[in-house]
């Protein structure tokens, strides 16, 4: 039970960084020179228009306690490539004093201490490129101050989508629709296999993958649909969608490995179970570590990409090791197989899905190369596309019109040994 509670807490921490309407309490002590609150990427306006729209930052706050009312605390706004840039300001690598850093901000204003609610509206605008703006508080005179705040961001188009999130609702809705269609098509194939008593464990696992990824897209879409209206959305839904997506990655990789071993096609015995258990246990642990690291250890104020973190690097290494294992197993299976339709299946299957194993490293490289204001939606778009193509490709490869030529009719058993498989095959041959 404590592990479940821990995951819920992690999900809550991850959720708090996602909202574009952010509110809560602040409590600065004298040692807090700079405290980060939130960020937002504003779309650049059309430079050819003389009456272009601007974005809005709306800051509401109420100070409930201040240790010395004669000293000032400031709200300060910075943008990503200012002088100095945000990274240097946040990590205090400029060598500048707190006061000089405050003076270098794009905009600042002092807090009022009268206990009333105060509101400040800022209109960032840019015609060059999208920029992230960072809202922070600076306490250069070393006071203790408490209060509550609410920060709302509105983009140039009037929405609360940051530029790096624009199009995510449409993207998730599109892929959710695609997966529903794929689920229907896969269901028709499964119906045929059930009637022919050939509904193997591979087909069952593939069906589960499609169902789970459909739920993943549904939860993600629900978050973005809610986010569109209130700027907060359902962050827990997005977390659930990410976890289900990771589960599908592990399950689909398992399907690829057992097929490469020739299970239910060349043999009914699945060998190397201990090695596979260790491999997939490591992959699942790496995904879980990546999720927890992203939620707890990655600072929202920074532009760190998850595959540049230690768990992300480990996951990439495991992906490449799994690809090598896949290729080796496929080579041995192909060497043993003499049936031409089955050999053709292995060649097509191996060629296509060897490339799929490289999709994750490719996405990681693209993420590091892409401008960070484009990174999130580009990476998500590539990931969704590769996953959908891989799963729909497997449905095509295992379509009844083709698969009846290479699927064994003998029921497969995960626990069957090689000796039991030979005995069963010999007995089947006599019949």
RAKAFEN-V390934 format. One record per backbone hydrogen bond with DSSP energy under -0.5 kcal/mol. CO is the residue of the C=O (numbers start at 1). NH is the residue of the N-H. E is the energy in kcal/mol with one decimal. If there is no record, write none. Layout:
# RAKAFEN-V390934
co=[CO	CO]
nh=[NH	NH]
e=[E	E]
This chain:
# RAKAFEN-V390934
co=[1	2	3	4	5	6	7	8	9	10	11	12	13	14	15	15	20	20	22	24	26	28	29	31	33	35	38	40	40	41	42	45	46	49	56	57	57	58	58	59	60	61	62	62	65	68	72	73	74	75	76	77	77	78	79	80	82	85	86	87	88	88	89	97	98	99	100	102	107	109	118	120	122	124	126	131	132	133	134	134	135	135	136	137	138	139	143	144	145	146	146	147	148	149	150	151	152	154	155	159	160	162	162	163	164	165	167	168	169	170	171	172	173	174	175	176	177	178	179	180	181	182	183	184	185	186	187	188	189	190	191	192	193	193	194	198	200	201	202	203	204	205	206	207	208	209	210	211	212	213	214	215	216	217	218	219	220	221	222	223	224	225	226	226	226	227	231	231	234	234	235	236	237	238	239	240	241	242	243	244	245	246	247	248	249	250	251	252	253	254	255	256	257	258	259	262	262	262	264	267	267	268	269	272	273	274	275	276	277	278	279	280	281	282	283	284	285	286	287	288	289	290	291	292	293	293	299	305	306	306	309	310	311	312	313	314	315	316	317	318	319	320	321	322	323	324	325	326	327	328	329	330	331	332	333	339	340	341	342	343	344	345	346	347	348	349	350	351	352	353	354	355	356	356	357	358	359	360	361	362	363	364	365	366	371	371	372	374	375	376	377	378	379	380	381	382	383	384	385	386	387	388	389	390	391	392	393	394	396	399	399	400	402	403	403	413	416	417	418	419	420	421	422	423	424	425	426	427]
nh=[5	6	7	8	9	10	11	12	13	14	15	16	17	17	18	19	22	153	151	149	147	145	32	33	139	137	135	42	133	163	131	47	49	52	154	59	122	60	152	120	150	118	64	148	146	71	141	111	138	109	136	106	107	134	82	86	84	89	90	91	93	94	92	101	102	103	104	105	77	75	61	59	57	55	45	42	80	40	78	136	37	38	76	35	74	142	145	67	28	64	65	26	62	24	60	22	58	56	158	155	162	165	166	166	377	168	171	172	173	174	175	176	177	178	179	180	181	182	183	184	185	186	187	188	189	190	191	192	193	194	195	196	198	199	197	200	204	205	206	207	208	209	210	211	212	213	214	215	216	217	218	219	220	221	222	223	224	225	226	227	228	229	229	230	233	231	20	21	237	238	239	240	241	242	243	244	245	246	247	248	249	250	251	252	253	254	255	256	257	258	259	260	261	263	262	265	266	267	408	264	265	413	271	276	277	278	279	280	281	282	283	284	285	286	287	288	289	290	291	292	293	294	295	296	297	298	302	308	309	312	313	314	315	316	317	318	319	320	321	322	323	324	325	326	327	328	329	330	331	332	333	334	335	336	337	343	344	345	346	347	348	349	350	351	352	353	354	355	356	357	358	358	359	360	361	362	363	364	365	366	367	368	369	370	374	375	376	378	379	380	381	382	383	384	385	386	387	388	389	390	391	392	393	394	395	396	397	398	399	402	403	404	405	406	407	416	270	421	422	423	424	425	426	427	428	429	430	431]
e=[-2.3	-2.1	-2.2	-2.3	-2.3	-2.2	-2.6	-2.1	-2.2	-2.4	-2.2	-1.8	-0.5	-0.9	-1.8	-0.7	-0.6	-1.4	-3.7	-2.8	-1.9	-2.2	-2.1	-1.3	-2.4	-2.4	-3.0	-0.7	-3.1	-3.0	-1.4	-0.6	-1.3	-0.5	-2.7	-0.6	-2.6	-0.6	-2.4	-2.5	-2.5	-2.8	-0.5	-2.1	-2.9	-1.6	-0.6	-2.7	-3.2	-1.8	-2.3	-2.3	-1.1	-3.4	-1.7	-1.2	-0.5	-2.0	-3.4	-2.1	-2.2	-0.6	-0.9	-2.5	-2.2	-2.2	-1.3	-1.3	-2.9	-2.8	-2.3	-2.8	-2.6	-1.8	-3.4	-2.4	-1.9	-1.7	-2.0	-0.5	-2.7	-1.2	-2.9	-2.6	-2.6	-0.9	-0.5	-2.6	-2.6	-1.9	-1.7	-2.5	-2.3	-2.1	-3.1	-2.8	-2.9	-2.9	-2.0	-3.4	-0.5	-2.3	-0.9	-0.9	-0.6	-2.0	-2.4	-2.6	-2.3	-2.2	-2.2	-2.2	-2.0	-2.2	-2.4	-1.9	-2.1	-2.5	-2.6	-1.9	-2.3	-3.0	-2.1	-1.6	-1.7	-2.6	-2.1	-1.6	-2.1	-2.7	-2.0	-1.9	-3.2	-0.5	-1.0	-2.2	-1.9	-2.7	-2.3	-2.3	-2.2	-2.2	-2.1	-2.2	-2.9	-2.7	-1.7	-2.0	-2.3	-2.3	-2.1	-2.7	-2.2	-2.8	-2.3	-1.9	-2.1	-2.5	-2.1	-2.8	-1.7	-0.6	-0.9	-1.6	-0.5	-2.5	-3.3	-1.1	-1.1	-1.5	-2.2	-2.4	-2.5	-2.1	-2.4	-2.6	-2.0	-2.2	-2.1	-2.1	-1.9	-2.0	-2.6	-3.1	-1.9	-1.9	-2.0	-2.1	-2.1	-2.5	-2.0	-2.2	-1.6	-2.2	-1.6	-1.8	-2.8	-2.4	-2.1	-2.6	-0.5	-0.8	-0.7	-2.3	-2.7	-2.3	-2.5	-2.9	-2.1	-2.0	-2.2	-2.4	-2.2	-2.4	-2.3	-2.3	-2.6	-2.3	-2.3	-2.5	-2.9	-2.5	-1.8	-2.5	-1.6	-1.7	-1.9	-2.1	-1.4	-0.5	-2.5	-2.3	-2.3	-2.1	-2.2	-2.5	-2.2	-2.0	-2.4	-2.7	-2.0	-2.1	-2.3	-2.7	-2.4	-2.3	-2.6	-2.3	-2.2	-2.0	-2.3	-2.6	-1.9	-1.3	-1.4	-2.5	-2.6	-2.1	-2.4	-2.1	-2.4	-3.2	-3.0	-2.2	-2.3	-2.4	-1.5	-0.9	-1.2	-1.5	-0.6	-1.1	-1.7	-0.5	-0.5	-2.2	-2.7	-2.4	-2.1	-2.5	-2.5	-1.8	-1.9	-2.6	-2.2	-1.3	-0.5	-1.9	-2.9	-2.5	-2.2	-2.4	-2.7	-2.9	-2.0	-2.8	-2.4	-2.3	-2.7	-2.3	-2.4	-2.8	-2.2	-1.7	-2.1	-1.9	-2.5	-2.3	-1.5	-1.7	-3.1	-1.5	-1.6	-1.7	-2.5	-1.5	-0.8	-2.2	-2.2	-2.3	-2.4	-2.5	-2.6	-2.2	-2.3	-2.1	-1.8	-1.6]
